[in-house]
Amino acid sequence: MGKQEETLGLGSLFVLSLVWVAAASGTGLLLALLAKRIHPGLSLVRLWFFYTLLMASLVAVVFLLGWF
């Protein structure tokens, strides 16, 4: 058997990035809605932005740990 090289194609990376953005946005929205109920004076858009960035960053760290 020959040595197999594991590479991700451009299409696979595109699909992975779409799933990453959708999942981060969705969980960010859910966390923002929960935080908005606890702190009604805060802006939902800012909470959504904050939690989306937080979730995307956490997923990026998990991807990096899994890659190496």
Secondary structure as GFF3:
##gff-version 3
##sequence-region A 1 68
A	DSSP	alpha_helix	10	38	.	.	.	ID=ss1
A	DSSP	alpha_helix	44	67	.	.	.	ID=ss2
###
